[in-house]
């Protein structure tokens, strides 16, 4: 889980901030209730379980005392208005407060990923200038590796993992996690932190996901007449949904840096699980007026879809998730896991 860098030195003789003491547990009970990834190291018989760390904007110089002691009231009055939340997670021991989310199915009985790849063949199709659909790009084995890694990154909401986005009409039913940078859909901006939700810092994009993106672009450039600019994405939005939010999914990616748009850096979408139907059009009116879209792309599990160059400002609409279409061997609960890669700022 995400943690700030370990300090190279500790400030002394000063008040740094405060925490909430959630519980005091015997060491055995602590190990039983707190997941291994979230435990603090301790050799004590009893362990403090703490949460909600806040730090002072400016530390207050003061002398400490041994063990517990009462803070001078004047210092407390001076300090309490200068406290700010720390963008990281410290957990209480109860599972409901951990806000865990799992991508895994309830049972893996009869699971065999080898059978799923037997008849899969990769096929590259140029849909239109700058738009490419690669079928069966990601093997069943690699899909499961991605699911496992995304699960590890996203299982705890309190640690920058999957959360349910808020919308002006209420909470949406799908889960989202942004890596590299965070997409603030309320203000239509990319940010380092989830300022419209919990102020936690966006986790970095794992290197193996960046390798998949590079391989997608190379496959297009070597297999077709389309030529995408070489680039490294600084943003990866990961969503999981069992059905579609129709009022939300009409998109044209134009909030990125103008240079990134003008360079035509490709946007890539990878689907895992149930098939994802995407309508594309060069004009917004073709998707909003009831007229037929230029194309319908069906992303089956392991397919990828890239658009860039002259089609960088393409309109896309996630029109449907085809339930129960997940291939055998994919260890994902019913629904579609979609990963969207973008360059939001040129030169990052």
Residue pairs with C-beta under 8 A, 6 or more apart in sequence:
1 37
1 38
1 89
1 156
1 159
1 160
2 88
2 89
2 159
2 160
2 200
2 201
2 203
3 88
4 86
4 88
11 59
13 61
13 62
13 63
13 64
14 59
14 60
14 61
14 62
15 56
15 59
15 60
15 62
15 71
15 75
15 79
16 55
16 56
16 59
17 53
17 54
17 55
17 56
17 83
17 86
18 53
18 54
18 79
18 83
19 50
19 51
19 52
19 53
19 54
19 90
20 50
20 51
20 52
21 48
21 49
21 50
22 49
22 50
22 51
22 92
22 93
23 48
23 49
23 92
23 93
24 46
24 47
24 48
24 49
25 33
25 46
25 47
25 49
25 93
26 45
26 46
26 47
27 42
27 44
27 45
27 46
27 47
30 39
30 47
30 49
30 93
31 39
33 93
33 94
34 49
34 91
34 93
35 98
38 91
38 98
38 156
40 47
49 91
49 92
49 93
50 90
51 90
51 91
51 92
52 85
52 90
53 85
53 86
53 88
53 90
54 83
54 84
54 85
54 86
55 83
55 84
55 86
56 79
56 82
56 83
56 84
57 82
57 84
58 82
60 75
60 78
60 79
62 72
62 75
85 199
87 193
87 199
87 200
87 201
88 159
88 200
88 201
89 156
89 158
89 159
89 160
89 200
91 97
91 98
91 156
91 158
92 98
97 158
98 156
98 158
99 156
99 157
99 158
99 163
100 155
100 156
100 157
101 154
101 155
101 157
101 161
101 162
101 175
102 151
102 155
102 333
103 147
103 150
103 151
103 154
103 240
103 332
103 333
103 337
104 147
104 151
104 331
104 332
104 333
105 331
105 332
105 333
105 334
106 333
108 331
111 329
111 331
112 328
112 329
113 140
113 141
113 144
113 329
113 330
113 331
114 140
114 329
115 328
115 329
116 140
116 327
116 328
116 329
116 330
117 139
117 140
117 141
117 329
120 136
120 139
120 140
120 302
121 135
121 136
122 134
122 135
122 136
122 137
123 134
123 135
123 136
124 132
124 133
124 134
124 135
124 219
124 220
124 223
124 224
125 132
125 133
125 134
125 135
126 132
126 224
126 225
126 226
127 133
127 280
127 295
127 297
128 294
128 295
128 311
129 226
129 309
129 310
129 311
130 226
130 264
130 307
130 308
130 309
130 310
130 311
130 312
130 314
131 280
131 295
131 305
131 306
131 307
131 311
131 314
132 220
132 224
132 226
132 305
132 306
132 307
133 297
133 299
133 303
133 304
133 305
134 216
134 219
134 220
134 303
134 304
134 305
134 306
135 300
135 302
135 303
136 300
136 302
136 303
137 216
137 219
137 270
137 302
137 303
137 304
138 146
138 212
138 270
138 272
138 302
138 303
138 304
139 302
140 302
140 327
140 329
140 330
142 212
143 272
143 301
143 302
143 330
143 332
144 329
144 330
144 331
145 208
146 209
146 212
146 272
146 337
146 339
147 272
147 330
147 331
147 332
147 337
148 331
149 206
149 208
149 209
150 177
150 238
150 337
150 339
153 161
153 177
153 179
153 203
153 206
154 161
154 162
154 175
154 177
154 238
155 161
155 162
157 163
157 198
158 198
159 200
160 177
160 194
160 200
160 201
160 202
160 203
161 177
162 175
162 176
162 177
162 238
162 240
163 175
163 176
163 177
163 194
163 197
163 198
164 171
164 172
164 173
164 174
164 175
164 176
165 171
165 172
165 174
165 176
165 185
165 197
166 172
166 186
166 196
166 197
167 185
167 248
169 247
172 245
172 248
173 241
173 242
173 243
173 245
174 239
174 240
174 241
174 242
174 245
175 239
175 240
175 241
176 237
176 238
176 239
177 237
177 238
178 194
178 202
178 235
178 236
178 237
178 238
179 202
179 203
179 204
179 205
179 206
179 209
179 235
179 236
179 237
179 238
180 202
180 204
180 205
180 233
180 234
180 235
180 236
181 190
181 191
181 192
181 202
181 234
181 235
181 344
182 190
182 191
182 192
182 193
182 194
182 195
182 202
183 190
183 235
183 237
184 190
184 191
184 194
184 195
184 196
185 196
186 196
187 196
188 255
189 255
190 235
190 255
190 256
190 344
190 345
191 202
192 201
192 202
193 199
193 200
193 201
193 202
194 200
194 201
194 202
205 233
205 234
205 235
205 236
209 236
209 339
209 341
210 232
210 233
212 270
213 232
213 233
213 268
213 341
214 232
216 268
216 304
216 306
217 228
217 230
217 231
217 266
217 268
217 306
220 226
220 228
220 266
220 306
221 227
221 228
226 309
227 309
228 264
228 265
228 266
228 306
228 308
228 309
229 263
229 264
229 265
229 266
229 308
229 309
231 263
231 265
231 266
231 343
232 343
232 348
233 268
233 341
233 342
233 343
234 342
234 343
234 344
234 345
234 348
235 341
235 342
235 343
235 344
236 339
236 340
236 341
236 342
237 339
237 340
237 342
238 337
238 338
238 339
238 340
239 337
239 338
239 340
240 335
240 336
240 337
240 338
241 321
241 335
241 336
241 338
242 321
242 323
242 334
242 335
242 336
243 321
244 318
244 319
244 320
244 321
246 319
249 316
249 317
249 318
249 319
250 284
250 287
250 288
250 315
250 316
250 317
251 315
251 316
251 317
252 284
252 313
252 314
252 315
252 316
253 261
253 267
253 312
253 313
253 342
254 261
254 313
255 344
256 342
256 343
256 344
256 345
257 343
257 344
257 345
257 346
259 346
259 347
260 343
260 344
260 345
260 346
261 312
261 313
263 343
263 346
264 308
264 309
264 310
264 312
265 308
265 312
265 342
265 343
265 346
266 306
266 307
266 308
266 309
266 312
267 306
267 307
267 308
267 312
267 340
267 341
267 342
268 304
268 305
268 306
268 340
268 341
269 276
269 278
269 299
269 304
269 305
269 306
269 338
269 339
269 340
269 341
270 299
270 303
270 304
270 338
270 339
270 340
270 341
271 299
271 300
271 301
271 302
271 303
271 304
271 305
271 336
271 337
271 338
272 301
272 302
272 330
272 332
272 336
272 337
272 338
272 339
273 301
273 326
273 330
273 332
273 333
273 334
273 335
273 336
273 337
274 301
274 321
274 322
274 323
274 324
274 325
274 326
274 334
274 335
274 336
275 298
275 299
275 300
275 301
275 321
275 322
275 325
275 336
276 298
276 299
276 318
276 320
276 321
276 322
276 336
276 338
277 296
277 297
277 298
277 299
277 318
277 319
277 320
277 321
277 322
278 296
278 297
278 298
278 299
278 305
278 316
278 317
278 318
278 319
279 287
279 293
279 295
279 296
279 297
279 316
279 317
279 319
280 293
280 294
280 295
280 296
280 297
280 307
280 314
280 315
280 316
280 317
281 287
281 293
281 294
281 295
281 314
281 315
281 317
282 294
282 311
282 314
282 315
283 315
284 315
285 291
286 292
286 293
286 294
286 315
287 293
287 315
287 317
293 317
296 319
297 305
298 322
299 305
300 325
300 327
301 325
301 326
301 327
301 330
302 327
307 314
307 316
318 338
321 335
321 336
323 334
324 334
326 332
326 334
